[in-house]
Amino acid sequence: MERNEIMKIIEEKNVNFFRLQFVDIFGFMKNVAIPRSQIEKALDGKIMFDGSSIDGFVRINESDMYLKPDYNSFTVLPWRTHNGVNAARIICDVYKSDGTPFYGCPRVNLQRVLAEAEKMGFSMNVGTECEFFLFHMDERGGPSIESNDVAGYFDVDPDDTGIDCRREIIETLEAMGFEIEASHHEVAEGQHEINFKYADALTAADNTVTFKWVVRSIAAKYGFHATFMPKPVFGINGSGMHTNQSLFNLDGTNAFYDEKGPLQLSQNAYHYIAGILKNAKGFAAVTNPLVNSYKRLVPGYEAPVYVSWSASNRSALIRIPASRGMGTRTEVRCPDPSCNPYLAFAMMLKSGLDGIENNISPPASTDVDIFKMTPAEKAAAGIDSLPANLKEAIEAFKENPIAKDALGPHIFEKYVEGKEKEWDEYRTAVTDWELKNYMKNY
């Protein structure tokens, strides 16, 4: 999109308020709202903010930072219309006061890794599948884990009480330029999924953070709290973010497809799969970044726990969907929707490229239900497990030789620091489970 197109839309749609958005290193969306009088200044990248106030950015003596907008991310916000006055948003890269990109910005970092892939002759396409729950608010207006939704996988009215909310979410996303492919009720009560079309990796990351923001905003209109927490309720399925990804050659052909190859996959596809498997334990702290993430990654709830791949097996970490030709792709099933997609895509891309650069071959595919295999059978097949908790994930992340290169030294160090603090707070907290089980008898 060109600048003059944006100004034309602003005039035609009577846009009086403008949101400049970016994310911090933990994936939280930030924004500054400006009036119409400042829009041209914003489009010139001249809006300044205090970077020292953003978690993981810079020190107080380096605080002056600028927001450089990506014109292609401009969109009017359908739910922000009031008396004919509209609001719009645009996603920004963070720049330093000297006019250079700030590599502590997750979006800038992803562009850096994508540029490295381009030098190798590849671009990356990504499609995410973000599951979420709709819960009722409690009597004080806060989030609960209560739902009168008793629907299950692919169920329809009248059991699916969130269907009207889901419909408006879809209509809102479509008005913002999303191509919605499908929506349905998921396995757990109160759980939903809306699938939108894949895009280049940078746009896909933008779309993922936008999707989460829209879902929460529209859910609130219906009196729901939408949560992307990986495992909000014990005993039922958690929410994942299966991440479909493929590399394309610079001539526009799918680098993972080979009509004559085994399973019609190219050698690059097999090397990419091998790179993901090699680095999976070492990137889990990014794709599964919360203490709660590892409550989802346990056997018995369809979440992938085991480091393996298959052309069809949904208990494996990597599945190869049946589509071939331009649709040939890998589906990495461990990420959850609490992750920062800019960092997660950078880590997975770097991992796959590691496999290609070093000509790594994957192990044999695992085409049986891994959840039913005995420990001895898994050991004999060489099937390892993902980290059991955030602490193990952090340690594997620190030991992963490609992690610092994938995220850059600034994000790597700040990320580890933040996650170690999070684990320590959890480790020292006294939980309801402990009170229930120990208070009376000890």
TORKOL-52065 format. One line per field, with one value per residue (C-alpha): x, y, z; residue number from 1. Coordinates in pm, 1 decimal, padded with zeros to 6 digits, m for minus. Each point is the difference from the previous one (the first is absolute). Layout:
<rs>
c1	X / ...
c2	Y / ...
c3	Z / ...
nr	NUM / ...
</rs>
This chain:
<rs>
c1	00000.0 / 00123.6 / m00011.1 / m00247.2 / m00235.0 / 00005.4 / m00075.6 / m00287.1 / m00152.4 / 00043.1 / m00193.9 / m00270.6 / m00056.2 / 00026.2 / 00281.0 / 00061.1 / 00206.1 / 00305.2 / 00169.8 / 00370.2 / 00061.1 / 00304.9 / 00080.6 / 00250.6 / 00230.5 / m00259.8 / m00260.9 / m00219.6 / m00155.2 / 00079.2 / m00143.7 / m00014.2 / m00316.9 / 00028.2 / m00257.9 / m00049.4 / 00221.0 / 00304.2 / m00064.0 / 00236.4 / 00274.1 / m00063.5 / 00020.8 / 00338.2 / 00123.8 / 00045.3 / m00204.6 / 00232.6 / m00053.4 / 00188.0 / 00166.7 / 00122.2 / m00360.7 / m00048.3 / 00098.0 / 00325.2 / 00074.7 / 00265.7 / 00147.1 / m00122.9 / 00296.8 / m00091.3 / m00372.7 / m00083.0 / m00136.4 / m00212.1 / m00286.5 / 00042.1 / m00331.8 / m00040.5 / m00254.3 / m00119.9 / m00134.6 / m00234.4 / m00364.2 / m00315.0 / m00137.1 / m00358.8 / m00107.3 / 00127.8 / m00260.2 / m00189.3 / m00235.1 / 00165.6 / 00350.4 / 00244.6 / 00331.0 / 00282.8 / 00321.8 / 00341.3 / 00274.7 / 00343.9 / 00364.2 / 00199.6 / 00295.8 / 00272.0 / 00049.6 / 00289.2 / m00239.2 / 00114.6 / m00222.4 / m00019.7 / 00081.8 / m00169.7 / m00327.5 / m00137.4 / m00140.6 / 00333.2 / 00176.4 / m00231.6 / 00072.4 / 00372.8 / m00037.7 / m00224.2 / 00269.9 / 00250.3 / m00237.0 / m00033.0 / 00377.9 / m00027.5 / m00267.6 / m00313.9 / m00305.1 / m00222.1 / m00378.1 / m00185.7 / m00354.2 / m00095.6 / m00295.1 / m00071.8 / m00239.2 / m00166.6 / m00261.2 / m00303.0 / m00084.2 / m00256.6 / 00099.8 / m00033.7 / m00229.5 / 00270.0 / 00053.4 / 00324.3 / 00084.3 / m00119.2 / 00033.5 / m00376.9 / m00193.3 / m00347.8 / 00130.8 / m00028.3 / 00086.1 / 00281.3 / 00208.6 / m00184.8 / m00330.2 / m00265.7 / m00297.3 / m00144.6 / 00293.4 / 00253.9 / m00090.1 / 00293.3 / m00108.0 / m00140.7 / 00317.4 / 00210.5 / m00204.2 / 00060.3 / 00370.8 / 00009.5 / m00192.8 / 00235.3 / 00311.3 / m00133.9 / m00068.4 / 00367.2 / 00121.7 / 00033.2 / m00097.4 / m00180.4 / 00020.1 / m00199.8 / m00127.1 / m00129.1 / m00048.4 / 00302.2 / 00021.3 / m00031.4 / m00307.1 / 00025.3 / 00289.0 / 00002.6 / 00218.2 / m00008.5 / 00237.4 / 00121.6 / 00210.7 / 00377.3 / 00224.4 / 00366.3 / 00155.0 / 00003.6 / m00363.3 / m00096.2 / 00153.3 / m00184.7 / m00321.9 / 00045.3 / 00037.8 / m00285.8 / m00219.3 / 00048.4 / m00078.9 / m00319.7 / m00117.3 / 00039.8 / m00165.3 / m00308.4 / m00032.9 / m00022.5 / m00300.8 / m00181.8 / 00093.5 / 00265.4 / 00363.1 / 00204.8 / 00321.2 / 00290.7 / 00147.2 / 00134.7 / m00168.7 / m00267.1 / m00195.2 / 00134.7 / m00119.6 / m00096.6 / 00193.4 / 00212.3 / 00042.7 / 00271.3 / 00123.7 / 00091.3 / 00237.3 / m00004.5 / 00316.9 / 00168.4 / 00293.1 / m00040.9 / 00273.5 / 00047.4 / m00161.5 / m00326.1 / 00013.8 / m00043.8 / 00343.3 / m00154.6 / m00167.2 / 00162.4 / m00241.7 / 00252.5 / 00127.5 / m00103.3 / m00348.0 / 00044.1 / 00222.0 / 00325.3 / 00336.2 / m00034.5 / m00325.4 / 00168.3 / 00295.2 / m00242.3 / m00190.9 / 00329.6 / 00101.3 / m00329.3 / 00034.2 / 00363.7 / m00081.8 / m00350.9 / 00104.2 / 00215.7 / m00276.4 / m00286.6 / 00062.4 / m00104.9 / m00280.6 / m00134.5 / 00103.0 / m00208.7 / 00006.9 / m00352.7 / 00114.6 / 00138.7 / m00333.9 / m00123.5 / 00303.3 / m00089.5 / m00112.4 / m00370.9 / m00133.6 / 00105.0 / 00291.1 / 00329.9 / 00249.9 / 00239.4 / 00269.4 / m00091.9 / m00160.3 / m00255.0 / m00194.2 / m00326.5 / 00048.2 / m00147.1 / 00187.4 / 00329.1 / 00163.2 / 00007.3 / m00277.4 / 00009.5 / m00350.4 / m00122.3 / m00001.9 / 00275.3 / 00124.6 / m00019.4 / m00166.1 / 00285.7 / 00089.9 / 00099.6 / m00232.1 / 00191.7 / m00250.7 / 00169.6 / m00034.7 / m00278.5 / m00175.4 / 00168.9 / 00323.8 / 00135.1 / m00048.4 / 00283.3 / 00246.3 / m00156.0 / 00016.8 / 00359.6 / 00100.2 / m00174.2 / 00130.4 / 00354.2 / m00037.9 / m00119.4 / 00277.0 / 00247.8 / m00116.9 / 00035.5 / 00339.9 / 00142.6 / m00176.0 / m00153.3 / m00220.8 / m00305.9 / m00055.9 / m00256.9 / m00356.0 / m00210.0 / m00333.7 / m00148.9 / m00173.8 / 00295.3 / m00226.3 / m00051.2 / 00370.3 / 00182.7 / 00308.0 / 00214.9 / m00161.3 / 00054.7 / 00362.3 / 00056.8 / m00146.7 / 00219.5 / m00302.0 / 00088.1 / m00243.5 / m00043.2 / 00098.6 / m00228.5 / m00016.4 / 00110.4 / 00319.2 / 00117.1 / m00101.4 / 00202.3 / 00309.4 / m00035.9 / m00052.1 / 00318.8 / 00193.5 / m00141.1 / 00284.3 / m00233.9 / m00228.4 / 00205.9 / 00047.0 / m00373.4 / m00111.4 / 00307.0 / 00204.2 / m00230.1 / m00325.7 / 00170.4 / 00142.5 / m00314.0 / m00220.1 / 00201.1 / 00006.0 / m00379.1 / m00075.7 / 00236.3 / m00174.5 / m00338.3 / 00110.9 / 00142.5 / m00325.0 / m00192.8 / 00247.2 / m00034.8 / m00377.6 / m00233.7 / m00282.8 / m00359.3 / 00101.4 / 00254.9 / m00247.8 / m00262.9 / 00235.7 / 00229.8 / m00167.7 / m00220.7 / 00240.3 / 00338.3
c2	00000.0 / 00347.6 / 00306.8 / 00179.4 / m00302.0 / 00018.9 / 00372.5 / m00058.3 / m00266.4 / 00226.3 / 00272.1 / m00227.0 / m00192.7 / 00306.8 / m00150.7 / 00231.2 / m00229.4 / m00204.6 / m00278.5 / m00069.5 / m00359.0 / m00214.4 / m00291.8 / m00042.6 / m00301.8 / m00205.7 / 00059.3 / 00252.6 / 00250.3 / 00364.0 / 00307.0 / 00374.6 / 00173.9 / 00328.1 / 00245.0 / 00072.9 / 00308.9 / m00223.2 / m00267.7 / 00134.7 / 00033.8 / m00362.0 / m00118.2 / 00172.7 / m00209.1 / 00303.7 / m00110.2 / m00047.6 / m00209.3 / m00096.3 / m00334.6 / m00038.4 / m00045.2 / m00307.9 / m00327.8 / m00131.6 / 00296.8 / 00251.5 / 00179.9 / 00339.0 / 00179.7 / m00153.5 / 00062.6 / 00210.1 / m00232.5 / 00041.2 / m00193.9 / m00062.5 / m00116.4 / m00282.6 / 00145.5 / m00348.7 / m00059.5 / 00300.7 / m00086.3 / 00168.4 / m00154.3 / m00114.5 / m00007.6 / 00349.4 / 00195.6 / 00264.6 / 00258.9 / m00031.0 / 00044.2 / m00287.0 / m00116.3 / m00179.9 / m00174.0 / m00061.8 / m00237.0 / 00149.4 / m00094.6 / 00154.3 / 00218.9 / 00159.2 / 00375.4 / m00019.6 / m00128.0 / m00364.0 / m00303.7 / m00114.6 / m00371.1 / m00038.5 / 00044.9 / m00349.7 / 00109.5 / 00148.7 / m00317.5 / m00222.4 / 00211.6 / m00050.2 / m00380.2 / 00007.9 / 00198.6 / m00273.8 / m00259.4 / 00209.1 / m00004.5 / m00379.2 / 00024.8 / m00043.0 / 00185.5 / m00135.8 / m00040.7 / m00064.7 / m00081.1 / m00012.7 / m00176.8 / 00179.4 / m00175.7 / 00198.9 / m00024.4 / 00219.3 / 00024.0 / 00201.1 / 00297.5 / m00039.4 / 00212.0 / 00268.2 / 00022.7 / m00197.3 / m00314.7 / m00339.8 / m00355.1 / m00048.9 / m00080.4 / m00135.4 / m00115.5 / m00380.2 / m00041.0 / m00218.6 / m00032.3 / 00134.7 / 00019.0 / 00249.4 / 00184.4 / m00008.0 / m00137.6 / 00249.5 / 00310.6 / 00199.0 / m00028.3 / 00355.5 / 00143.8 / m00212.9 / 00118.0 / 00366.3 / m00068.1 / m00146.0 / 00292.3 / 00245.6 / m00182.6 / m00012.0 / 00373.0 / 00043.0 / m00198.8 / m00351.7 / m00293.7 / m00235.3 / m00364.0 / m00172.8 / 00029.9 / m00259.8 / m00100.8 / m00185.8 / m00312.8 / 00160.5 / 00176.9 / 00371.8 / m00050.8 / 00140.4 / 00026.6 / 00238.8 / m00068.7 / 00271.2 / m00026.0 / m00029.3 / 00290.9 / 00090.7 / m00042.1 / 00369.4 / 00053.2 / m00325.8 / 00123.0 / 00331.8 / m00190.7 / m00224.0 / 00285.5 / 00186.0 / m00310.5 / m00034.4 / 00368.5 / m00020.1 / m00318.2 / 00158.0 / 00325.4 / m00160.3 / m00258.7 / 00282.4 / 00142.5 / m00328.7 / m00013.6 / m00266.3 / m00007.7 / m00148.6 / m00163.5 / m00144.4 / m00149.0 / m00343.9 / m00201.8 / 00196.9 / m00299.8 / m00322.4 / m00324.2 / 00126.2 / 00084.8 / 00312.7 / 00249.1 / m00037.7 / 00207.9 / m00251.7 / 00182.0 / m00099.5 / 00110.2 / m00039.1 / 00142.6 / 00135.9 / 00050.1 / 00356.3 / m00093.3 / m00069.0 / m00380.4 / m00205.3 / m00110.5 / m00286.0 / m00168.7 / m00260.7 / m00204.8 / m00284.4 / 00010.2 / m00231.2 / 00115.3 / 00263.3 / 00196.6 / 00162.6 / m00047.0 / 00355.4 / m00104.3 / m00296.3 / 00213.4 / 00262.7 / m00266.3 / m00128.6 / 00350.4 / 00052.9 / m00334.6 / 00066.3 / 00337.9 / m00064.1 / m00041.1 / 00309.9 / 00223.5 / m00116.8 / 00291.1 / 00229.2 / m00201.2 / m00103.1 / 00290.5 / m00027.6 / m00210.1 / m00094.4 / m00110.6 / m00321.6 / m00086.2 / m00038.5 / m00199.9 / m00323.1 / m00332.1 / m00067.8 / 00333.5 / m00007.0 / 00237.8 / m00106.4 / m00097.3 / m00213.7 / 00119.8 / m00190.5 / 00047.2 / m00173.8 / 00049.4 / m00062.3 / m00066.5 / 00277.5 / m00118.1 / 00104.5 / 00340.8 / 00055.9 / m00112.0 / 00022.2 / 00095.0 / m00187.5 / 00301.3 / m00000.8 / 00236.6 / 00362.4 / m00115.9 / m00225.9 / 00095.1 / m00113.6 / 00040.5 / 00055.5 / m00085.5 / 00097.1 / 00384.4 / 00149.6 / 00334.4 / 00166.8 / 00021.8 / 00309.4 / m00100.9 / 00223.5 / m00183.7 / m00343.3 / 00030.5 / 00123.9 / m00295.5 / m00261.5 / 00148.3 / 00010.5 / m00359.5 / m00119.3 / 00189.4 / m00164.9 / m00333.0 / 00119.4 / 00163.7 / m00309.7 / m00260.6 / m00166.4 / m00302.3 / m00065.4 / m00330.3 / m00243.1 / 00123.8 / m00123.2 / m00113.7 / m00164.3 / 00165.9 / 00107.4 / 00044.6 / m00378.1 / m00087.0 / m00121.5 / 00188.4 / m00285.3 / 00021.4 / 00375.8 / m00041.2 / m00266.3 / 00233.2 / 00286.8 / 00217.3 / 00275.1 / 00217.4 / 00375.0 / 00170.7 / m00086.5 / 00353.5 / 00355.0 / m00042.4 / m00288.7 / 00197.2 / 00305.4 / m00211.9 / m00169.9 / 00340.0 / 00137.8 / m00302.1 / 00016.1 / 00128.6 / 00167.3 / 00177.5 / 00315.4 / 00033.7 / m00051.0 / 00266.5 / 00221.9 / 00060.1 / 00270.9 / m00195.9 / m00325.1 / 00146.2 / 00194.2 / m00297.4 / m00238.0 / 00254.5 / 00041.8 / m00369.4 / m00090.7 / 00260.4 / m00145.1 / m00351.7 / 00116.3 / 00176.2 / m00316.8 / m00221.1 / 00198.9 / 00058.9 / m00187.6 / m00146.8 / m00100.5 / m00363.1 / 00017.9 / 00157.5 / m00261.5 / m00294.6 / 00112.7 / 00259.0 / m00238.2 / m00287.8 / 00165.8
c3	00000.0 / m00086.3 / 00222.9 / m00228.0 / 00019.6 / 00379.3 / m00001.2 / m00242.7 / 00227.2 / 00303.2 / m00181.4 / m00140.6 / 00325.2 / 00223.7 / 00207.6 / 00293.3 / 00222.7 / m00091.3 / 00194.6 / m00047.2 / 00111.2 / 00078.4 / 00231.6 / 00280.6 / 00019.7 / 00187.8 / m00271.5 / 00179.8 / m00237.1 / 00072.9 / m00163.2 / 00004.6 / m00118.4 / m00187.3 / m00139.1 / m00367.1 / 00015.8 / 00067.1 / m00262.9 / m00264.1 / 00260.7 / 00097.3 / m00360.6 / m00022.9 / 00293.9 / 00223.2 / 00300.7 / 00297.1 / 00313.2 / 00316.1 / m00072.0 / 00357.2 / 00112.5 / m00221.5 / 00164.0 / m00148.7 / m00227.3 / 00111.1 / 00301.1 / 00111.6 / m00159.6 / m00338.8 / 00023.8 / m00308.3 / m00268.3 / m00313.4 / m00153.7 / m00371.2 / m00150.2 / m00249.5 / m00243.0 / m00100.1 / 00351.1 / m00007.1 / 00063.5 / 00126.2 / 00321.5 / m00067.0 / 00364.7 / 00077.2 / m00201.4 / 00196.1 / m00149.6 / m00338.8 / 00141.7 / m00049.5 / 00142.4 / m00178.4 / 00088.7 / m00153.4 / 00120.0 / 00051.9 / 00020.2 / 00281.9 / m00095.2 / 00210.0 / 00023.4 / m00249.3 / m00267.6 / 00003.1 / 00068.7 / 00361.8 / 00001.8 / 00336.7 / m00191.9 / m00073.9 / m00336.3 / m00108.3 / 00112.3 / m00204.5 / m00307.8 / 00063.3 / 00006.7 / m00308.2 / m00179.8 / 00088.1 / m00147.5 / m00314.4 / m00042.0 / 00000.3 / m00270.6 / 00210.3 / 00123.6 / 00277.5 / 00006.1 / 00325.2 / 00102.4 / 00367.7 / 00161.3 / 00328.7 / 00234.9 / 00277.9 / 00274.9 / 00060.6 / 00370.7 / 00190.3 / 00212.0 / 00376.2 / 00217.3 / 00030.2 / m00374.6 / 00002.7 / m00197.7 / 00120.5 / m00131.4 / m00004.7 / m00316.6 / m00072.9 / m00337.0 / m00010.5 / m00368.4 / m00127.1 / m00315.0 / m00306.8 / 00192.6 / m00109.0 / 00151.9 / 00258.8 / 00200.3 / m00136.5 / 00201.7 / m00137.5 / m00363.2 / m00028.7 / 00151.1 / m00233.2 / m00298.3 / 00082.7 / 00050.5 / m00351.9 / m00149.8 / 00171.3 / m00121.7 / m00355.2 / 00010.2 / 00098.0 / m00301.2 / 00143.7 / m00219.9 / 00238.7 / m00106.2 / 00276.1 / 00355.1 / 00240.7 / 00358.6 / 00135.9 / 00217.4 / 00343.6 / 00135.3 / m00073.7 / m00244.7 / m00354.1 / m00309.3 / m00296.2 / m00287.7 / m00235.5 / m00314.3 / 00018.4 / m00095.5 / m00015.5 / 00344.9 / 00094.0 / m00099.4 / 00171.7 / 00325.9 / m00038.1 / m00069.7 / 00303.1 / 00249.3 / m00172.6 / 00015.1 / 00375.5 / 00052.4 / m00208.2 / 00173.6 / 00344.0 / m00107.3 / m00156.4 / 00278.2 / 00253.5 / m00189.4 / 00063.9 / 00367.5 / m00055.8 / 00101.0 / m00284.7 / 00113.8 / m00195.0 / 00318.1 / m00096.9 / 00276.6 / 00188.1 / 00133.2 / 00149.4 / m00155.7 / m00345.8 / m00315.0 / m00005.2 / m00282.9 / m00259.7 / m00290.9 / m00266.7 / m00232.7 / m00365.8 / m00173.9 / m00334.6 / m00187.0 / m00350.7 / m00256.0 / m00117.8 / m00333.7 / 00186.6 / m00000.5 / 00315.6 / 00121.9 / 00200.2 / m00299.2 / m00220.8 / m00207.5 / m00024.4 / 00358.5 / 00285.2 / 00111.7 / m00276.0 / 00238.1 / m00109.4 / 00167.2 / 00134.0 / 00167.6 / 00167.8 / 00111.8 / 00136.0 / 00194.5 / 00140.3 / 00108.1 / 00182.0 / 00179.0 / 00091.6 / 00156.0 / 00137.3 / 00363.7 / m00038.0 / m00136.4 / 00223.3 / 00240.1 / m00288.0 / m00161.0 / 00342.1 / 00220.4 / 00317.5 / 00313.9 / m00105.7 / m00347.6 / 00149.0 / 00159.6 / m00361.1 / m00116.2 / 00177.3 / m00150.7 / m00037.0 / m00122.6 / m00369.7 / 00062.0 / m00160.4 / 00267.8 / m00200.0 / m00240.8 / m00315.5 / m00339.9 / m00218.1 / m00321.1 / 00182.9 / 00371.3 / 00215.2 / 00310.7 / m00163.0 / 00043.9 / m00377.4 / m00230.0 / m00380.4 / m00122.2 / m00309.1 / m00233.5 / m00262.7 / m00268.1 / 00113.3 / 00325.3 / 00111.6 / 00355.3 / 00346.3 / 00296.7 / 00323.8 / 00272.5 / 00326.0 / 00000.7 / 00205.4 / m00049.3 / 00297.6 / m00200.1 / m00170.2 / m00366.3 / m00125.1 / 00223.5 / m00052.1 / m00379.5 / 00017.1 / 00220.0 / m00214.1 / m00325.5 / 00135.3 / 00118.4 / m00339.8 / m00178.0 / 00237.3 / m00137.6 / m00360.2 / 00047.2 / 00167.9 / m00217.8 / 00305.4 / m00067.2 / 00216.8 / 00179.1 / m00136.4 / 00025.8 / 00291.1 / m00139.6 / 00308.6 / 00294.7 / 00214.9 / 00301.8 / 00001.2 / m00024.4 / 00307.9 / 00126.5 / m00131.4 / m00344.5 / m00012.0 / 00106.4 / m00264.9 / m00263.8 / 00120.2 / 00087.7 / 00246.2 / 00196.2 / 00017.5 / 00327.4 / 00290.6 / 00138.6 / m00068.5 / 00202.0 / m00218.9 / m00309.7 / 00107.2 / 00060.0 / m00340.2 / m00161.9 / 00157.2 / m00124.9 / m00353.9 / m00222.3 / m00247.9 / 00252.4 / 00047.4 / m00374.4 / m00063.7 / 00246.9 / 00008.0 / 00316.8 / 00139.9 / m00019.2 / 00101.9 / 00320.8 / 00095.9 / m00078.7 / 00216.6 / 00280.8 / m00012.8 / m00018.8 / 00283.4 / 00214.1 / m00095.2 / 00093.9 / 00332.0 / 00089.0 / m00080.8 / 00184.7 / 00321.1 / m00017.5 / 00233.5 / m00209.5 / 00074.4 / m00062.9 / 00281.4 / 00239.8 / m00083.4 / 00043.5 / 00282.3 / 00220.2 / 00195.9 / 00057.3 / 00054.2
nr	1 / 2 / 3 / 4 / 5 / 6 / 7 / 8 / 9 / 10 / 11 / 12 / 13 / 14 / 15 / 16 / 17 / 18 / 19 / 20 / 21 / 22 / 23 / 24 / 25 / 26 / 27 / 28 / 29 / 30 / 31 / 32 / 33 / 34 / 35 / 36 / 37 / 38 / 39 / 40 / 41 / 42 / 43 / 44 / 45 / 46 / 47 / 48 / 49 / 50 / 51 / 52 / 53 / 54 / 55 / 56 / 57 / 58 / 59 / 60 / 61 / 62 / 63 / 64 / 65 / 66 / 67 / 68 / 69 / 70 / 71 / 72 / 73 / 74 / 75 / 76 / 77 / 78 / 79 / 80 / 81 / 82 / 83 / 84 / 85 / 86 / 87 / 88 / 89 / 90 / 91 / 92 / 93 / 94 / 95 / 96 / 97 / 98 / 99 / 100 / 101 / 102 / 103 / 104 / 105 / 106 / 107 / 108 / 109 / 110 / 111 / 112 / 113 / 114 / 115 / 116 / 117 / 118 / 119 / 120 / 121 / 122 / 123 / 124 / 125 / 126 / 127 / 128 / 129 / 130 / 131 / 132 / 133 / 134 / 135 / 136 / 137 / 138 / 139 / 140 / 141 / 142 / 143 / 144 / 145 / 146 / 147 / 148 / 149 / 150 / 151 / 152 / 153 / 154 / 155 / 156 / 157 / 158 / 159 / 160 / 161 / 162 / 163 / 164 / 165 / 166 / 167 / 168 / 169 / 170 / 171 / 172 / 173 / 174 / 175 / 176 / 177 / 178 / 179 / 180 / 181 / 182 / 183 / 184 / 185 / 186 / 187 / 188 / 189 / 190 / 191 / 192 / 193 / 194 / 195 / 196 / 197 / 198 / 199 / 200 / 201 / 202 / 203 / 204 / 205 / 206 / 207 / 208 / 209 / 210 / 211 / 212 / 213 / 214 / 215 / 216 / 217 / 218 / 219 / 220 / 221 / 222 / 223 / 224 / 225 / 226 / 227 / 228 / 229 / 230 / 231 / 232 / 233 / 234 / 235 / 236 / 237 / 238 / 239 / 240 / 241 / 242 / 243 / 244 / 245 / 246 / 247 / 248 / 249 / 250 / 251 / 252 / 253 / 254 / 255 / 256 / 257 / 258 / 259 / 260 / 261 / 262 / 263 / 264 / 265 / 266 / 267 / 268 / 269 / 270 / 271 / 272 / 273 / 274 / 275 / 276 / 277 / 278 / 279 / 280 / 281 / 282 / 283 / 284 / 285 / 286 / 287 / 288 / 289 / 290 / 291 / 292 / 293 / 294 / 295 / 296 / 297 / 298 / 299 / 300 / 301 / 302 / 303 / 304 / 305 / 306 / 307 / 308 / 309 / 310 / 311 / 312 / 313 / 314 / 315 / 316 / 317 / 318 / 319 / 320 / 321 / 322 / 323 / 324 / 325 / 326 / 327 / 328 / 329 / 330 / 331 / 332 / 333 / 334 / 335 / 336 / 337 / 338 / 339 / 340 / 341 / 342 / 343 / 344 / 345 / 346 / 347 / 348 / 349 / 350 / 351 / 352 / 353 / 354 / 355 / 356 / 357 / 358 / 359 / 360 / 361 / 362 / 363 / 364 / 365 / 366 / 367 / 368 / 369 / 370 / 371 / 372 / 373 / 374 / 375 / 376 / 377 / 378 / 379 / 380 / 381 / 382 / 383 / 384 / 385 / 386 / 387 / 388 / 389 / 390 / 391 / 392 / 393 / 394 / 395 / 396 / 397 / 398 / 399 / 400 / 401 / 402 / 403 / 404 / 405 / 406 / 407 / 408 / 409 / 410 / 411 / 412 / 413 / 414 / 415 / 416 / 417 / 418 / 419 / 420 / 421 / 422 / 423 / 424 / 425 / 426 / 427 / 428 / 429 / 430 / 431 / 432 / 433 / 434 / 435 / 436 / 437 / 438 / 439 / 440 / 441 / 442
</rs>
